[in-house]
Amino acid sequence: MPKNKRRTVYVFQGGGALGSFQVGGAEALLNAGYNADMVVGISIGGINAAIFAGNKPEDRINKLKKFWEKITVDIKSFGFGIPDFNAAKVTNFLGAQYALLAGQPGFFTPKLINPWVMSNGKPEDFAFYDTAPLRKTLEEFIDFNYLNEGHVRLCLGVTDLETGDFVFFDSTKDKITTEHVLASAALPPSFPAIEIDGRYYVDGGVYANTPLAKVFDETYSDNTDVLCFMFDLFSAEGVLPHSIDGMLERIKDIQYSSHSKRSTSLYATTQNLTRAIRFLGSKLPEEVANQPEVQQILNLGNVPNLDLIHIIYHSRRGTELHSKDYNFNDAAREAHYEQGFTITSQVIKNGNHRWDSPSEDFSRIYTIDKDNQLVEVDV
C-alpha cells in the first residue's frame, strides 16, 4: 500500500487496439491503492482516460472492460478456418483486415464516399471512416456530468490542424464534452477532424504520441510532488526483425515511442540544471544570495520532485504484426489486458518501496526493459 501524499497521475499513450493494455495496468494500480488524482491521455489513451475520469471509482474498471468488449470482435466466430500451427498470427491478421474492410462495432464504419474523389470539402470530410458509432459509445460509457465535477482531473492531448500546435483540453479549465474526446482520437486520414469553437483538431499523436509534457508542466507550475505511471503502447527497444512485417512493426514501434524518450531526456536535462542552480546557490555569500535578482534565479532551483514509472507494452514475438494497432479482435484484446495487469502488478511488487516516499533531493525515473525487468534511469 503506498504511503505517499503526492499527486498520483496516470499517463496513457496512443496506440489503437493495444489500448486494453492500459486497462489491465490501471486495474493493477487501483488494486494496489494507487488512485489517480489526474489522468492524461492521447488517442485511444484519451478515450481510456475519459472513461476512467467519467465514472465513479467502483465503476471505472468495469466500464473500461465493457467498452473494450463492445469495440472488439471474435474473429473465430465468423467461421474462418484458422490453422492450429499459427492460430494467433492468422487471427491477428484477420482481425486487422476486418477492421480495414468493415470497421469496428461501436467505433467506426467505412464512409460511403471515398475522400479521394472529393474536393473543396471541409476538413471533416477527408477521412476514410465515420466515427459516429464512437460518439454514441462514449455517451454510453462516460458520465460527462460526473467527469466535469472534477473528481479526477482529465487532460486530453490534441493537435490544432491549422496551427500545428499541441493543445490540451483540461477539465479544470474546459467543460469536457464528447467532441473533446473524439478530437483526441481523430487520427487522420482514418478518422475525421473535429470542430470545436471554430477550430479543427485531430489526434494529439500527430504531434506527440506521449503526453508527458503536460505532467512536467504541471509539476513545475504548482510546485507539487508527483508520482506518475506512464503506459506506453509502443516500445523503443525490441528484437531484430525476422520478416518484412517484423521490420514494419519495429519501425512503427520506434516512430511512436521516440516521443517518450525525447520527453524524458529533456526532463533529465532540466533536472540537472535545477540541481546545478541549487548547488551554486548554496555556495553564494549571504549578501549576494539575498539580492532580488539573484533570488529570482535561485528560485529556479526550487522545484518539486517527480517519480516516473514507465510501463511499456512489448509485443510477443511471432504472434503480432505491424497491423497490431488496428487489430481489434477479442483474443488480442484479452492478451493485451492480461499483459498490462501482470506487468504492472509485478512492477509494483518489485519497485513500490523505491517510490513510496519522494526523494528530498532529486527526481527518479524507472522503466522496464524488453524482459519486463524494472530498471532505474539516470537523470
C-alpha positions as CSV (number, residue, x, y, z in Angstrom):
1,M,0.0,0.0,0.0
2,P,1.5,3.4,-1.0
3,K,2.4,5.8,1.8
4,N,2.9,8.9,-0.3
5,K,0.7,12.1,-0.1
6,R,1.8,13.2,-3.6
7,R,-0.4,13.8,-6.6
8,T,-0.7,10.5,-8.5
9,V,-1.0,10.7,-12.3
10,Y,-1.7,8.2,-15.0
11,V,-0.4,8.9,-18.5
12,F,-1.9,6.9,-21.4
13,Q,-0.2,6.9,-24.7
14,G,-2.0,6.4,-28.0
15,G,-1.9,3.0,-29.7
16,G,-5.3,2.0,-31.1
17,A,-6.1,-1.7,-30.4
18,L,-3.2,-2.0,-28.0
19,G,-5.1,0.2,-25.5
20,S,-6.6,-2.6,-23.4
21,F,-3.0,-3.0,-22.0
22,Q,-3.7,0.3,-20.1
23,V,-6.9,-1.1,-18.7
24,G,-5.1,-4.0,-17.1
25,G,-2.4,-1.6,-15.8
26,A,-5.0,0.7,-14.3
27,E,-6.7,-2.2,-12.6
28,A,-3.4,-3.3,-11.1
29,L,-2.7,0.2,-9.8
30,L,-6.1,0.5,-8.2
31,N,-5.8,-2.9,-6.6
32,A,-2.5,-1.7,-5.0
33,G,-4.1,1.6,-3.8
34,Y,-2.5,4.0,-6.3
35,N,-5.7,6.0,-7.1
36,A,-5.2,8.7,-9.8
37,D,-5.8,12.3,-9.0
38,M,-5.2,13.2,-12.7
39,V,-5.3,11.2,-15.9
40,V,-3.7,12.4,-19.1
41,G,-4.3,10.7,-22.5
42,I,-3.9,10.9,-26.2
43,S,-5.9,9.0,-28.9
44,I,-7.1,5.6,-27.5
45,G,-5.3,6.6,-24.3
46,G,-7.5,9.7,-24.3
47,I,-10.6,7.6,-24.6
48,N,-9.4,5.3,-21.7
49,A,-8.6,8.4,-19.6
50,A,-12.0,9.9,-20.2
51,I,-13.9,6.7,-19.3
52,F,-11.7,6.5,-16.1
53,A,-12.4,10.1,-15.1
54,G,-16.0,9.9,-16.2
55,N,-17.1,7.2,-13.8
56,K,-17.3,6.6,-10.1
57,P,-14.3,4.7,-8.6
58,E,-16.2,1.5,-8.2
59,D,-17.3,1.5,-11.8
60,R,-14.2,2.6,-13.6
61,I,-12.6,-0.7,-14.5
62,N,-15.8,-2.4,-15.3
63,K,-16.8,0.4,-17.7
64,L,-13.4,0.2,-19.3
65,K,-13.7,-3.5,-19.8
66,K,-17.2,-3.2,-21.2
67,F,-16.1,-0.5,-23.6
68,W,-13.4,-2.7,-25.0
69,E,-15.7,-5.7,-25.2
70,K,-18.0,-3.6,-27.3
71,I,-15.4,-2.4,-29.8
72,T,-13.8,-5.7,-30.4
73,V,-15.0,-8.8,-32.4
74,D,-14.5,-12.5,-32.1
75,I,-12.9,-13.4,-35.5
76,K,-13.2,-17.1,-34.9
77,S,-17.0,-16.8,-34.7
78,F,-17.1,-15.7,-38.3
79,G,-16.2,-19.3,-39.3
80,F,-12.7,-18.7,-40.7
81,G,-10.6,-21.8,-40.9
82,I,-7.6,-20.9,-38.8
83,P,-4.8,-23.4,-38.7
84,D,-3.7,-24.6,-35.3
85,F,0.0,-24.3,-36.0
86,N,-0.1,-20.5,-36.3
87,A,-3.5,-19.5,-34.9
88,A,-2.5,-16.3,-33.1
89,K,-0.8,-14.8,-36.2
90,V,-3.6,-15.7,-38.5
91,T,-6.3,-14.4,-36.1
92,N,-4.4,-11.2,-35.7
93,F,-4.1,-10.8,-39.5
94,L,-7.8,-11.4,-40.0
95,G,-8.7,-9.1,-37.1
96,A,-6.8,-6.2,-38.8
97,Q,-8.4,-6.9,-42.2
98,Y,-11.8,-7.0,-40.7
99,A,-11.2,-3.5,-39.2
100,L,-10.0,-2.1,-42.5
101,L,-12.9,-3.5,-44.5
102,A,-15.8,-3.4,-42.1
103,G,-14.8,-1.1,-39.3
104,Q,-15.5,-1.9,-35.7
105,P,-18.8,-2.2,-33.8
106,G,-19.4,0.9,-31.6
107,F,-16.3,2.6,-33.0
108,F,-16.1,3.3,-36.7
109,T,-17.6,2.4,-40.1
110,P,-16.3,2.9,-43.6
111,K,-17.6,6.0,-45.3
112,L,-19.7,5.5,-48.4
113,I,-17.8,8.2,-50.4
114,N,-14.1,7.8,-50.7
115,P,-12.3,11.0,-49.7
116,W,-10.0,10.7,-52.7
117,V,-12.9,11.7,-55.1
118,M,-13.8,14.8,-53.0
119,S,-12.6,18.4,-53.4
120,N,-13.4,21.7,-51.8
121,G,-14.9,20.0,-48.8
122,K,-14.5,20.7,-45.1
123,P,-11.7,19.1,-43.0
124,E,-14.0,16.6,-41.5
125,D,-14.9,15.3,-45.0
126,F,-11.4,13.9,-45.7
127,A,-11.4,10.7,-43.7
128,F,-12.0,7.1,-44.7
129,Y,-14.1,6.1,-41.7
130,D,-17.1,7.6,-39.8
131,T,-16.8,7.8,-36.0
132,A,-20.5,8.4,-35.4
133,P,-20.7,5.0,-33.7
134,L,-17.9,6.0,-31.3
135,R,-19.9,9.2,-30.4
136,K,-22.8,7.0,-29.2
137,T,-20.5,4.6,-27.4
138,L,-18.7,7.4,-25.5
139,E,-22.1,8.8,-24.3
140,E,-23.0,5.3,-23.1
141,F,-19.8,4.7,-21.1
142,I,-18.9,8.2,-19.8
143,D,-20.9,10.3,-17.4
144,F,-19.9,13.7,-18.5
145,N,-21.7,15.4,-15.6
146,Y,-19.6,13.4,-13.2
147,L,-16.5,14.0,-15.2
148,N,-16.9,17.8,-15.1
149,E,-17.4,17.8,-11.4
150,G,-13.7,17.4,-11.0
151,H,-13.4,14.2,-9.1
152,V,-10.4,13.3,-11.2
153,R,-8.6,15.8,-13.4
154,L,-8.7,14.9,-17.1
155,C,-6.3,16.2,-19.7
156,L,-6.7,15.3,-23.4
157,G,-4.0,16.0,-25.9
158,V,-5.0,17.1,-29.4
159,T,-3.3,18.8,-32.4
160,D,-4.6,22.1,-33.8
161,L,-5.0,21.2,-37.5
162,E,-4.4,24.8,-38.7
163,T,-1.5,25.9,-36.4
164,G,0.1,22.5,-35.7
165,D,0.2,23.3,-32.0
166,F,-0.1,20.7,-29.3
167,V,-3.1,21.6,-27.2
168,F,-4.5,20.1,-24.0
169,F,-8.2,20.2,-23.1
170,D,-8.2,20.3,-19.3
171,S,-11.2,19.5,-17.2
172,T,-10.1,22.2,-14.6
173,K,-10.4,24.8,-17.4
174,D,-12.7,23.4,-20.1
175,K,-16.1,21.7,-19.9
176,I,-15.2,18.3,-21.4
177,T,-17.7,17.0,-24.0
178,T,-17.9,14.1,-26.4
179,E,-16.3,16.4,-29.0
180,H,-13.2,16.8,-26.9
181,V,-12.7,13.0,-26.5
182,L,-13.4,12.4,-30.2
183,A,-10.8,15.1,-31.1
184,S,-8.1,13.4,-29.1
185,A,-8.7,10.2,-31.1
186,A,-9.3,11.8,-34.6
187,L,-6.3,10.2,-36.3
188,P,-6.2,11.4,-39.9
189,P,-6.8,10.3,-42.6
190,S,-8.6,7.4,-41.0
191,F,-10.9,9.4,-38.7
192,P,-12.4,12.9,-39.4
193,A,-11.1,16.1,-37.8
194,I,-13.4,17.5,-35.1
195,E,-14.5,21.1,-35.0
196,I,-14.7,22.8,-31.5
197,D,-15.4,26.5,-31.2
198,G,-14.5,27.2,-34.8
199,R,-11.2,25.4,-34.8
200,Y,-10.4,21.9,-36.1
201,Y,-8.5,19.4,-34.1
202,V,-7.0,16.0,-34.8
203,D,-5.4,13.2,-32.8
204,G,-2.7,14.5,-30.4
205,G,-0.4,11.7,-31.5
206,V,0.1,13.6,-34.8
207,Y,2.3,16.0,-32.7
208,A,3.4,13.8,-29.9
209,N,2.1,10.3,-29.0
210,T,3.1,10.6,-25.4
211,P,1.5,13.5,-23.5
212,L,4.2,13.6,-20.8
213,A,4.9,17.3,-21.3
214,K,1.6,18.1,-19.5
215,V,2.9,16.3,-16.4
216,F,6.2,18.1,-16.5
217,D,4.5,21.5,-16.9
218,E,2.1,20.8,-14.0
219,T,4.9,19.6,-11.8
220,Y,6.7,22.9,-12.2
221,S,3.7,25.2,-12.3
222,D,2.1,24.3,-8.9
223,N,5.2,23.1,-7.0
224,T,3.6,19.7,-6.1
225,D,5.5,16.4,-5.9
226,V,4.1,13.9,-8.5
227,L,4.1,10.1,-8.7
228,C,3.4,9.3,-12.4
229,F,2.6,6.0,-14.0
230,M,3.1,6.2,-17.8
231,F,1.8,3.5,-20.0
232,D,3.4,3.3,-23.4
233,L,1.9,1.0,-26.1
234,F,5.0,1.1,-28.4
235,S,8.5,0.0,-27.3
236,A,11.7,1.8,-28.4
237,E,13.6,-1.4,-27.6
238,G,12.8,-4.7,-29.3
239,V,14.2,-7.7,-31.0
240,L,15.7,-7.6,-34.5
241,P,13.0,-8.3,-37.2
242,H,13.0,-11.7,-38.9
243,S,10.5,-10.8,-41.7
244,I,9.3,-7.8,-43.7
245,D,6.3,-7.5,-41.5
246,G,8.6,-7.6,-38.4
247,M,10.6,-4.8,-40.0
248,L,7.4,-2.7,-40.4
249,E,6.4,-3.4,-36.9
250,R,9.8,-2.5,-35.5
251,I,9.8,0.8,-37.4
252,K,6.3,1.7,-36.2
253,D,7.4,1.0,-32.6
254,I,10.4,3.3,-32.9
255,Q,8.4,6.1,-34.5
256,Y,5.7,6.2,-31.9
257,S,7.9,5.5,-28.9
258,S,10.5,8.2,-29.7
259,H,8.4,10.9,-28.2
260,S,8.7,9.3,-24.7
261,K,12.5,9.2,-24.9
262,R,12.7,12.8,-26.1
263,S,10.5,13.9,-23.2
264,T,12.3,12.1,-20.5
265,S,15.7,13.3,-21.9
266,L,14.5,16.9,-21.8
267,Y,13.2,16.5,-18.3
268,A,16.5,14.9,-17.2
269,T,18.4,17.9,-18.6
270,T,16.1,20.3,-16.8
271,Q,16.6,18.4,-13.5
272,N,20.4,18.6,-13.9
273,L,20.1,22.4,-14.4
274,T,18.0,22.9,-11.3
275,R,20.4,20.8,-9.3
276,A,23.2,23.0,-10.5
277,I,21.4,26.2,-9.6
278,R,20.6,24.8,-6.1
279,F,24.2,23.7,-5.6
280,L,25.7,27.0,-6.8
281,G,23.2,29.0,-4.7
282,S,24.4,27.2,-1.6
283,K,27.9,28.5,-2.3
284,L,27.0,32.2,-2.6
285,P,27.7,34.6,0.2
286,E,24.5,35.7,2.0
287,E,24.7,39.3,0.9
288,V,24.8,38.1,-2.8
289,A,22.2,35.4,-2.4
290,N,19.7,37.8,-0.9
291,Q,19.8,40.2,-3.8
292,P,16.3,40.3,-5.5
293,E,17.6,39.5,-9.0
294,V,19.7,36.6,-7.6
295,Q,16.7,35.3,-5.7
296,Q,14.8,35.1,-8.9
297,I,17.4,32.8,-10.4
298,L,17.8,30.7,-7.3
299,N,14.0,30.1,-7.2
300,L,14.5,28.1,-10.4
301,G,16.3,25.5,-8.3
302,N,13.4,25.0,-6.0
303,V,11.3,22.5,-8.0
304,P,9.2,19.6,-6.8
305,N,10.2,16.0,-7.4
306,L,8.8,13.6,-9.9
307,D,8.9,9.8,-9.6
308,L,8.1,8.5,-13.1
309,I,7.3,4.8,-13.6
310,H,7.4,4.0,-17.3
311,I,5.4,0.8,-18.1
312,I,5.8,-0.4,-21.7
313,Y,3.9,-2.9,-23.8
314,H,6.2,-5.4,-25.7
315,S,4.8,-7.4,-28.5
316,R,5.0,-11.2,-28.2
317,R,7.3,-12.2,-31.0
318,G,5.8,-14.3,-33.7
319,T,2.2,-13.5,-32.9
320,E,1.7,-9.8,-33.6
321,L,2.0,-7.9,-36.9
322,H,2.7,-4.3,-37.9
323,S,-1.1,-4.0,-38.0
324,K,-1.4,-4.7,-34.3
325,D,-2.7,-1.2,-33.5
326,Y,-5.8,-1.8,-35.6
327,N,-6.3,-5.5,-34.8
328,F,-9.4,-5.2,-32.7
329,N,-10.1,-8.9,-32.1
330,D,-11.2,-10.4,-28.8
331,A,-8.2,-12.6,-28.4
332,A,-5.8,-9.8,-28.8
333,R,-7.8,-7.5,-26.5
334,E,-7.7,-10.1,-23.7
335,A,-4.0,-10.8,-24.3
336,H,-3.1,-7.1,-24.1
337,Y,-5.2,-6.6,-20.9
338,E,-3.6,-9.6,-19.2
339,Q,-0.1,-8.4,-20.0
340,G,-0.9,-4.9,-18.7
341,F,-2.3,-6.3,-15.5
342,T,0.6,-8.8,-15.0
343,I,3.4,-6.5,-15.8
344,T,2.1,-3.6,-13.7
345,S,1.4,-5.9,-10.7
346,Q,5.0,-7.2,-11.0
347,V,6.4,-3.7,-11.3
348,I,4.5,-2.6,-8.2
349,K,5.7,-5.7,-6.3
350,N,9.3,-5.1,-7.2
351,G,9.5,-1.4,-7.0
352,N,7.0,0.4,-4.8
353,H,9.4,0.5,-1.9
354,R,11.6,2.7,-4.1
355,W,9.0,5.4,-4.9
356,D,6.6,5.2,-1.9
357,S,8.4,8.2,-0.4
358,P,9.5,11.1,-2.6
359,S,13.2,11.9,-2.6
360,E,14.2,15.1,-0.9
361,D,16.9,15.9,-3.4
362,F,16.0,14.6,-6.9
363,S,13.5,13.0,-9.2
364,R,13.6,9.4,-10.3
365,I,12.6,7.7,-13.5
366,Y,12.0,3.9,-13.7
367,T,11.3,1.9,-16.8
368,I,11.0,-1.7,-17.8
369,D,13.2,-3.4,-20.3
370,K,12.3,-5.9,-23.0
371,D,12.3,-8.7,-20.4
372,N,9.9,-6.6,-18.2
373,Q,12.5,-6.0,-15.6
374,L,12.4,-2.8,-13.7
375,V,15.4,-0.5,-14.1
376,E,16.2,3.0,-12.9
377,V,17.2,5.5,-15.5
378,D,19.9,8.0,-14.6
379,V,18.7,11.6,-14.7
